[in-house]
């Protein structure tokens, strides 16, 4: 089993591939296995919009139900016509505790219409 002291999952997506004037949500799809350790600190989930606006939330992943895929929201946004040529950036970070962590599986990120 891999162990890490720093967790840093980052990505981006071009908003021109999305439908204009639509509400979208960005969620991380993760699973915590039975033997997971070191998740006593909150993980930071961040979404940066093409406008520069930042949405952040912190979650205790150690409270997740074990061995099941769970969706953790990073944020939501509306695709505005004037920002369709930009991109969103999303991240999942825990770099402050210095504690060794293991047992988290990241399946991916879903960007999907909210309605």
Backbone as CSV, one residue per row, in Angstrom:
resi,resn,N_x,N_y,N_z,CA_x,CA_y,CA_z,C_x,C_y,C_z
1,UNK,0.839,-1.173,0.000,0.000,0.000,0.000,0.890,1.243,0.000
2,UNK,0.574,2.168,-0.870,1.330,3.418,-0.955,0.973,4.339,0.216
3,UNK,1.976,5.065,0.701,1.756,6.075,1.740,2.320,7.394,1.240
4,UNK,1.635,8.470,1.573,2.095,9.805,1.186,1.971,10.745,2.377
5,UNK,2.851,11.717,2.440,2.726,12.754,3.460,1.974,13.949,2.876
6,UNK,2.137,14.166,1.574,1.448,15.259,0.891,0.475,14.660,-0.118
7,UNK,-0.775,15.089,-0.048,-1.757,14.697,-1.060,-2.041,15.923,-1.914
8,UNK,-1.833,15.798,-3.211,-2.089,16.915,-4.119,-2.607,16.350,-5.437
9,UNK,-3.928,16.499,-5.639,-4.580,16.061,-6.874,-5.108,17.317,-7.552
10,UNK,-4.631,17.618,-8.760,-5.034,18.846,-9.447,-5.409,18.543,-10.895
11,UNK,-6.277,19.379,-11.443,-6.664,19.241,-12.832,-7.350,20.492,-13.335
12,UNK,-7.626,20.507,-14.637,-8.346,21.633,-15.217,-9.188,21.137,-16.383
13,UNK,-10.117,21.993,-16.822,-11.020,21.617,-17.902,-11.444,22.873,-18.653
14,UNK,-11.408,22.812,-19.971,-11.804,23.945,-20.813,-13.324,24.110,-20.790
15,UNK,-13.790,25.290,-20.410,-15.238,25.513,-20.303,-15.926,25.622,-21.658
16,UNK,-15.170,25.819,-22.740,-15.799,25.910,-24.070,-16.435,24.576,-24.479
17,UNK,-16.070,23.497,-23.785,-16.653,22.185,-24.076,-17.999,21.981,-23.365
18,UNK,-18.410,22.970,-22.575,-19.650,22.874,-21.804,-20.762,23.708,-22.445
19,UNK,-21.996,23.441,-22.052,-23.148,24.174,-22.570,-23.228,25.551,-21.917
20,UNK,-23.369,26.636,-22.711,-23.463,27.988,-22.148,-24.711,28.143,-21.265
21,UNK,-24.601,29.039,-20.295,-25.702,29.377,-19.387,-26.276,28.162,-18.673
22,UNK,-25.398,27.251,-18.268,-25.835,26.052,-17.556,-25.111,25.966,-16.216
23,UNK,-25.802,25.387,-15.230,-25.220,25.187,-13.904,-24.527,23.825,-13.872
24,UNK,-23.262,23.819,-13.480,-22.474,22.592,-13.391,-21.962,22.397,-11.966
25,UNK,-21.676,21.153,-11.631,-21.016,20.844,-10.371,-19.762,20.038,-10.660
26,UNK,-18.773,20.192,-9.781,-17.522,19.455,-9.876,-17.416,18.617,-8.610
27,UNK,-17.296,17.287,-8.771,-17.186,16.395,-7.616,-15.997,15.459,-7.783
28,UNK,-15.309,15.205,-6.687,-14.250,14.196,-6.650,-14.890,12.875,-6.252
29,UNK,-14.574,11.807,-6.971,-15.102,10.481,-6.678,-13.980,9.686,-6.009
30,UNK,-14.183,9.348,-4.725,-13.134,8.714,-3.928,-13.681,7.542,-3.125
31,UNK,-12.750,6.706,-2.676,-13.104,5.586,-1.800,-12.036,5.476,-0.725
32,UNK,-12.454,5.283,0.516,-11.545,5.051,1.635,-11.658,3.569,1.999
33,UNK,-10.538,2.849,1.958,-10.596,1.413,2.253,-10.493,1.187,3.768
34,UNK,-10.809,-0.044,4.199,-10.834,-0.367,5.634,-9.546,-0.021,6.355
35,UNK,-8.417,-0.301,5.715,-7.125,-0.115,6.385,-6.574,1.311,6.246
36,UNK,-7.386,2.258,5.787,-6.928,3.642,5.594,-6.440,4.236,6.912
37,UNK,-5.360,5.004,6.832,-4.782,5.630,8.023,-4.301,7.046,7.684
38,UNK,-4.251,7.897,8.719,-3.652,9.217,8.587,-4.566,10.311,8.076
39,UNK,-5.872,10.078,8.080,-6.814,11.068,7.538,-7.502,11.864,8.638
40,UNK,-6.759,12.161,9.720,-7.337,12.887,10.850,-7.447,14.387,10.594
41,UNK,-6.870,14.855,9.506,-6.905,16.278,9.168,-7.831,16.502,7.980
42,UNK,-8.452,17.658,7.934,-9.372,17.954,6.836,-8.614,18.148,5.519
43,UNK,-9.249,17.695,4.443,-8.701,17.829,3.091,-9.373,19.035,2.450
44,UNK,-8.591,19.842,1.738,-9.099,21.049,1.095,-9.500,20.748,-0.350
45,UNK,-10.737,21.073,-0.702,-11.240,20.927,-2.072,-11.445,22.327,-2.631
46,UNK,-10.881,22.576,-3.808,-10.909,23.939,-4.361,-11.311,23.911,-5.825
47,UNK,-12.090,24.922,-6.202,-12.502,25.124,-7.587,-12.222,26.570,-7.931
48,UNK,-11.438,26.805,-9.001,-11.136,28.157,-9.476,-11.830,28.326,-10.822
49,UNK,-12.659,29.365,-10.925,-13.446,29.624,-12.124,-12.686,30.502,-13.109
50,UNK,-13.127,30.550,-14.368,-12.456,31.397,-15.364,-12.434,32.877,-14.965
51,UNK,-13.370,33.293,-14.123,-13.425,34.686,-13.658,-12.370,34.975,-12.606
52,UNK,-11.725,33.911,-12.083,-10.762,34.069,-10.997,-11.390,33.793,-9.638
53,UNK,-12.718,33.710,-9.608,-13.405,33.406,-8.352,-12.986,32.015,-7.869
54,UNK,-12.751,31.904,-6.556,-12.325,30.645,-5.958,-13.368,30.157,-4.968
55,UNK,-13.692,28.875,-5.061,-14.600,28.237,-4.105,-13.806,27.150,-3.406
56,UNK,-13.846,27.179,-2.066,-13.087,26.196,-1.297,-13.949,25.606,-0.198
57,UNK,-13.700,24.341,0.084,-14.341,23.695,1.219,-13.387,22.660,1.782
58,UNK,-13.548,22.381,3.076,-12.684,21.411,3.742,-13.551,20.283,4.279
59,UNK,-13.076,19.054,4.076,-13.836,17.869,4.474,-12.971,16.914,5.288
60,UNK,-13.589,16.270,6.263,-12.944,15.183,7.007,-13.194,13.890,6.240
61,UNK,-12.254,13.441,5.432,-12.468,12.221,4.652,-12.470,10.972,5.539
62,UNK,-11.891,11.087,6.759,-11.901,9.924,7.648,-13.313,9.581,8.126
63,UNK,-14.278,10.485,7.910,-15.664,10.231,8.299,-16.464,9.551,7.189
64,UNK,-15.840,9.350,6.024,-16.543,8.707,4.910,-16.812,7.243,5.223
65,UNK,-17.907,6.726,4.671,-18.184,5.303,4.788,-17.097,4.541,4.046
66,UNK,-16.587,3.507,4.659,-15.474,2.752,4.084,-15.934,1.841,2.948
67,UNK,-15.033,1.636,1.991,-15.215,0.691,0.885,-16.388,1.018,-0.038
68,UNK,-16.758,2.270,-0.116,-17.816,2.695,-1.045,-17.366,3.957,-1.768
69,UNK,-17.701,4.025,-3.058,-17.382,5.239,-3.812,-18.256,6.369,-3.289
70,UNK,-17.620,7.498,-3.005,-18.308,8.666,-2.455,-17.976,9.866,-3.322
71,UNK,-18.951,10.742,-3.514,-18.723,11.971,-4.276,-18.581,13.140,-3.304
72,UNK,-17.459,13.837,-3.401,-17.216,15.000,-2.551,-17.233,16.234,-3.441
73,UNK,-18.198,17.141,-3.221,-18.289,18.326,-4.073,-17.124,19.288,-3.868
74,UNK,-16.589,19.781,-4.986,-15.571,20.834,-4.941,-16.240,22.195,-5.106
75,UNK,-17.387,22.223,-5.809,-18.119,23.474,-6.008,-18.983,23.396,-7.241
76,UNK,-19.733,24.451,-7.461,-20.572,24.542,-8.653,-20.399,25.907,-9.299
77,UNK,-20.776,25.980,-10.566,-20.595,27.221,-11.310,-21.554,27.248,-12.489
78,UNK,-21.804,28.456,-12.987,-22.621,28.639,-14.179,-21.706,29.043,-15.323
79,UNK,-21.892,28.422,-16.480,-21.090,28.764,-17.650,-21.652,30.027,-18.280
80,UNK,-20.916,31.102,-18.130,-21.335,32.387,-18.680,-20.753,32.542,-20.080
81,UNK,-21.538,33.054,-21.030,-21.050,33.189,-22.407,-19.728,33.960,-22.515
82,UNK,-19.536,34.973,-21.666,-18.313,35.776,-21.761,-17.077,35.056,-21.215
83,UNK,-17.272,33.910,-20.547,-16.132,33.163,-20.002,-16.040,31.760,-20.583
84,UNK,-16.673,31.510,-21.698,-16.656,30.166,-22.275,-15.291,29.767,-22.830
85,UNK,-14.416,30.738,-23.080,-13.099,30.392,-23.627,-12.072,30.140,-22.515
86,UNK,-12.495,30.193,-21.270,-11.563,29.978,-20.161,-11.525,28.535,-19.709
87,UNK,-10.976,28.327,-18.516,-10.968,26.985,-17.972,-11.185,27.027,-16.467
88,UNK,-11.716,25.922,-15.956,-11.836,25.772,-14.519,-10.646,24.945,-14.041
89,UNK,-10.227,25.190,-12.808,-9.165,24.402,-12.190,-9.722,23.841,-10.890
90,UNK,-9.405,22.584,-10.601,-9.911,21.958,-9.390,-8.773,21.229,-8.697
91,UNK,-8.870,21.125,-7.365,-7.809,20.457,-6.615,-8.345,19.854,-5.327
92,UNK,-7.588,18.873,-4.873,-7.838,18.185,-3.609,-6.480,18.122,-2.917
93,UNK,-6.341,18.798,-1.774,-5.027,18.947,-1.140,-5.066,18.662,0.358
94,UNK,-4.013,18.021,0.861,-3.745,17.953,2.296,-2.235,17.906,2.414
95,UNK,-1.659,19.080,2.652,-0.196,19.200,2.665,0.322,19.819,3.964
96,UNK,-0.571,20.160,4.880,-0.142,20.879,6.080,0.183,19.982,7.265
97,UNK,-0.502,18.845,7.395,-0.344,18.020,8.600,1.014,17.324,8.661
98,UNK,1.572,16.948,7.501,2.814,16.191,7.490,2.625,14.744,7.923
99,UNK,1.404,14.360,8.203,1.099,13.000,8.651,1.075,12.043,7.458
100,UNK,1.609,10.839,7.636,1.578,9.830,6.578,0.164,9.320,6.411
101,UNK,-0.276,9.249,5.141,-1.643,8.857,4.816,-1.619,7.687,3.849
102,UNK,-2.657,6.829,3.970,-2.793,5.715,3.039,-4.261,5.304,2.975
103,UNK,-4.600,4.556,1.916,-5.925,3.958,1.830,-6.997,4.778,1.137
104,UNK,-6.629,5.869,0.493,-7.599,6.664,-0.262,-7.406,6.365,-1.746
105,UNK,-8.492,6.000,-2.411,-8.456,5.756,-3.850,-9.242,6.873,-4.527
106,UNK,-8.602,7.560,-5.464,-9.266,8.626,-6.224,-9.614,8.056,-7.594
107,UNK,-10.905,7.902,-7.848,-11.371,7.365,-9.137,-11.302,8.439,-10.209
108,UNK,-11.623,9.687,-9.828,-11.582,10.771,-10.797,-12.412,11.961,-10.350
109,UNK,-12.654,12.837,-11.307,-13.451,14.046,-11.077,-14.588,14.039,-12.092
110,UNK,-15.782,14.356,-11.615,-16.935,14.461,-12.507,-17.327,15.935,-12.637
111,UNK,-17.499,16.383,-13.872,-18.005,17.730,-14.157,-19.317,17.495,-14.895
112,UNK,-20.420,17.829,-14.258,-21.709,17.472,-14.833,-22.757,18.537,-14.559
113,UNK,-23.797,18.579,-15.411,-24.886,19.532,-15.194,-25.531,19.282,-13.836
114,UNK,-25.876,20.338,-13.141,-26.440,20.233,-11.798,-27.915,19.863,-11.845
115,UNK,-28.638,20.295,-12.873,-30.085,20.038,-12.905,-30.365,18.711,-13.571
